[in-house]
Amino acid sequence: MTEAGQRLLLTQPQVSRLIAMLEEELGFLLFSRENRRLTPTREGILFYKEANRILAGFDEVSRIADDIRMQKDAWLRIVTQPYLGASIVPRALSRFSVAHPQVRASLEVRPRADVGRWVSGQQFDLGIAALPMEAPAVTATPFARVRIVAAIPTGHPFAERKTLGFDDIVDEPFIALKPFTLLRQYIDDLCRRRNQRLTIQAEVSSVLSACQLVSGGIGLTLADPLLASGIPGITLVPWEPDLTLTYGFLYPMSYAPSAITLQFCEDIKATLLDMAPDYVEII
């Protein structure tokens, strides 16, 4: 009792009263008292073992909290559409890993239509895709508008132009995307309103393939400058009237994004500005 009082900065009688109060609350004796000596009872020993296990658990909680705060064994799980996964996201991950080398990343590339669904399944911390995007249990937050450009083979007469519009390209060989893409839907709508048709030389399923064909001199196309700017043999010319794609972050609605997720989002924005500062507006 005396040593316990010294450790707790209490007097011996105060410790005795605390033990008596605990025994009264528990409904059984922790110690037998004989000849001014305290001997633990069987019940007291069992109680001590269980209490010690619980207190050790509190120490484990502190360790777990330290691991989370220090981002030890942290994972950042990302899902995005193909051409973002081939251009922006890897560069942003490289930037992010410099400041957060202890965080491991998982990157899944899926068709744009699947990105929201995969985020809603709570398998990922973050989705990155062109908006609009409708998916259950997902919060979509726009973060950038990117101005679409005409991608022209280097050396083509149009490469010297300040801007290009529909009337300029109507008779030119055009590399079209498949009908399910946002850019193709824009082109089809423009053709209907003007009651004209483009000279489609090839039809592909990705912006990357379209730009590679442009680089080979097969035709021209409309493209996202974030991808087209990284392909040799292409000159980018602003498209008139302005056409923009809006990109957004997709979060699971069931929980708030973590600090490392939000930091990576900032790295995505910085990467966009690095890649195409003349065509990107952060919102």
C-alpha positions in Angstrom: 0.0 0.0 0.0 2.8 2.4 0.9 4.6 1.8 -2.4 1.4 2.1 -4.4 0.8 5.4 -2.6 4.2 6.7 -3.5 3.7 5.8 -7.2 0.3 7.5 -7.3 1.3 10.4 -5.1 -1.3 9.4 -2.5 -1.2 8.5 1.1 -1.5 4.9 2.2 -5.0 5.5 3.7 -6.2 7.1 0.5 -5.0 4.0 -1.5 -6.8 1.7 1.0 -10.1 3.7 0.5 -9.7 3.5 -3.3 -9.3 -0.3 -3.1 -12.3 -0.7 -0.7 -14.4 1.4 -3.1 -13.4 -0.7 -6.1 -14.2 -3.9 -4.2 -17.6 -2.5 -3.3 -18.3 -1.6 -6.9 -17.1 -5.0 -8.2 -19.0 -7.0 -5.6 -16.0 -9.2 -4.6 -12.8 -8.9 -2.6 -9.5 -8.2 -4.4 -7.4 -8.9 -1.3 -7.7 -10.9 1.9 -6.6 -8.9 5.0 -4.8 -10.9 7.7 -2.4 -9.5 10.3 -2.0 -6.2 8.5 -1.0 -8.0 5.3 -2.8 -8.0 1.9 -2.9 -11.2 0.0 -4.6 -11.2 -3.5 -7.6 -13.4 -3.7 -8.2 -15.7 -6.7 -10.8 -13.3 -7.9 -8.4 -10.4 -7.5 -5.7 -12.2 -9.6 -8.2 -12.9 -12.4 -9.4 -9.3 -12.3 -5.8 -8.0 -12.4 -5.0 -10.2 -15.5 -8.0 -8.9 -17.4 -7.5 -5.3 -16.4 -3.8 -5.5 -17.4 -4.8 -6.9 -20.8 -7.3 -4.0 -21.3 -4.7 -1.4 -20.3 -2.2 -3.0 -22.7 -4.8 -2.4 -25.3 -4.8 1.3 -24.6 -1.1 1.3 -25.2 -1.8 -0.4 -28.6 -4.3 2.3 -29.4 -1.6 4.9 -28.9 0.8 3.0 -31.2 -1.9 2.7 -33.9 -2.6 6.4 -33.7 1.1 7.2 -34.0 1.3 4.9 -37.1 -1.7 6.7 -38.7 -0.3 10.1 -37.9 3.1 9.2 -39.3 1.4 7.6 -42.4 3.2 4.3 -41.7 2.0 1.5 -44.0 -0.4 3.9 -45.6 -2.0 3.2 -49.0 -3.4 5.6 -51.5 -5.9 3.8 -53.8 -6.7 5.6 -57.1 -8.8 4.7 -60.1 -8.9 6.8 -63.2 -9.7 6.6 -66.9 -7.1 5.4 -69.5 -5.6 8.6 -70.9 -5.4 10.2 -67.5 -3.7 7.1 -66.2 -1.2 7.3 -69.1 -0.4 11.0 -68.6 -1.3 13.1 -65.6 -1.6 10.5 -62.8 1.8 8.9 -63.1 3.5 12.3 -63.1 1.5 13.4 -60.1 2.4 10.2 -58.2 6.1 10.9 -58.9 5.7 14.4 -57.4 3.7 13.0 -54.4 6.2 10.2 -53.6 9.0 12.6 -53.2 7.3 14.2 -50.2 5.6 11.0 -49.0 8.0 8.1 -49.6 6.3 6.0 -46.9 2.9 6.0 -48.7 2.3 3.2 -51.1 0.0 3.7 -54.1 -2.4 1.5 -56.0 -3.5 2.7 -59.4 -6.3 1.1 -61.4 -7.1 2.2 -64.9 -10.7 1.6 -66.0 -13.0 2.9 -68.8 -14.5 6.3 -67.8 -17.9 4.8 -67.3 -16.6 2.5 -64.7 -14.6 5.0 -62.6 -17.6 6.3 -60.5 -18.9 2.8 -60.0 -15.6 1.5 -58.7 -15.3 4.5 -56.3 -18.9 3.9 -55.0 -17.9 0.4 -54.1 -15.5 1.9 -51.6 -12.5 0.0 -53.1 -10.7 3.3 -53.8 -9.9 6.5 -52.0 -10.0 8.6 -55.1 -11.3 8.6 -58.6 -10.2 11.0 -61.3 -12.3 11.5 -64.4 -14.0 13.9 -66.8 -17.3 15.2 -65.6 -20.2 14.9 -65.6 -20.2 11.7 -63.7 -23.2 10.1 -62.0 -22.6 7.3 -59.6 -24.4 6.3 -56.4 -22.7 7.1 -53.1 -20.0 9.3 -54.7 -19.2 12.9 -54.2 -17.9 14.5 -57.5 -15.9 17.7 -57.1 -14.7 19.6 -60.2 -11.1 20.8 -60.0 -10.0 21.9 -63.5 -11.2 23.0 -66.9 -9.0 22.1 -69.8 -9.4 23.8 -73.2 -9.5 21.4 -76.1 -7.1 21.9 -79.0 -6.8 20.8 -82.5 -3.9 18.4 -82.9 -2.1 19.0 -86.2 0.8 17.1 -87.8 4.0 19.2 -87.4 4.7 20.8 -90.8 1.0 21.0 -91.8 0.0 24.5 -93.1 -2.5 24.8 -90.2 0.4 24.5 -87.7 1.0 28.2 -88.1 -2.5 29.2 -87.4 -3.5 31.1 -84.2 -6.8 29.2 -83.9 -8.8 26.7 -85.9 -12.6 26.1 -86.2 -15.0 23.8 -87.8 -15.0 25.5 -91.2 -11.2 25.1 -91.4 -11.2 21.3 -90.8 -14.4 20.2 -92.6 -12.5 19.0 -95.7 -9.4 17.8 -93.9 -8.9 14.1 -93.1 -10.1 13.8 -89.5 -9.3 11.2 -86.8 -12.5 10.6 -84.9 -13.0 9.0 -81.5 -15.7 6.4 -81.0 -19.3 7.6 -80.5 -19.3 6.9 -76.7 -16.6 9.6 -76.0 -17.3 13.1 -74.9 -15.3 14.7 -77.7 -17.0 12.6 -80.4 -20.4 13.6 -79.0 -19.4 17.2 -79.3 -18.2 16.8 -82.9 -21.4 14.9 -83.9 -23.6 17.6 -82.3 -21.6 20.3 -84.1 -22.0 18.5 -87.5 -25.8 18.2 -86.9 -26.2 21.9 -86.1 -24.2 22.9 -89.2 -25.7 20.2 -91.3 -22.2 19.2 -92.5 -20.1 16.1 -92.2 -16.4 15.8 -91.5 -14.1 13.7 -93.6 -13.4 10.9 -91.2 -10.2 9.1 -92.2 -10.0 6.8 -89.1 -12.0 6.1 -86.0 -10.3 5.1 -82.8 -11.3 4.4 -79.2 -8.7 6.6 -77.4 -7.2 10.0 -77.6 -3.8 8.5 -77.4 -4.4 6.4 -80.6 -5.9 9.4 -82.3 -2.8 11.6 -81.5 -0.4 8.8 -82.7 -2.2 8.8 -86.0 -1.9 12.5 -86.2 1.8 12.2 -85.5 2.0 9.8 -88.4 0.5 12.4 -90.8 -2.8 10.6 -91.4 -5.1 13.4 -90.4 -5.9 15.9 -87.6 -8.1 15.5 -84.5 -9.4 17.4 -81.5 -7.6 16.4 -78.3 -7.0 17.1 -74.7 -3.6 19.0 -74.6 -2.6 17.1 -71.4 -2.1 14.0 -73.5 -1.4 15.5 -76.9 1.5 17.7 -75.7 3.6 14.7 -74.8 3.5 13.1 -78.3 6.2 14.1 -80.8 5.3 15.3 -84.3 2.2 17.2 -83.2 1.5 20.9 -83.1 -1.4 22.1 -80.9 -3.6 24.9 -82.1 -6.4 26.4 -79.9 -9.9 25.5 -81.0 -12.6 28.1 -81.6 -15.1 28.5 -80.1 -13.7 27.5 -76.8 -14.5 23.9 -75.9 -13.5 22.7 -72.4 -13.5 19.4 -70.5 -14.1 19.6 -66.8 -12.2 17.2 -64.6 -13.3 16.1 -61.2 -12.2 14.2 -58.1 -14.6 11.4 -57.0 -14.7 10.5 -53.3 -16.7 7.7 -51.6 -19.6 9.5 -49.9 -19.4 7.2 -46.8 -16.2 8.8 -45.4 -14.2 12.0 -45.7 -11.0 12.0 -47.8 -7.8 11.4 -45.8 -5.0 13.9 -45.5 -2.8 12.0 -48.0 -5.7 11.8 -50.5 -6.2 15.6 -50.3 -2.4 16.2 -50.7 -2.4 14.0 -53.8 -5.2 16.0 -55.2 -3.1 19.2 -54.8 -0.3 17.4 -56.7 -2.7 16.5 -59.5 -3.6 20.2 -59.9 0.1 21.3 -59.9 0.9 18.6 -62.5 -1.9 19.9 -64.7 -0.5 23.4 -64.7 3.0 22.1 -65.4 1.9 20.1 -68.4 -0.4 22.6 -70.2 -0.3 26.0 -68.4 -1.9 27.8 -71.5 -4.9 25.5 -71.6 -5.7 24.7 -67.9 -7.8 26.6 -65.4 -7.9 25.3 -61.8 -11.3 25.8 -60.2 
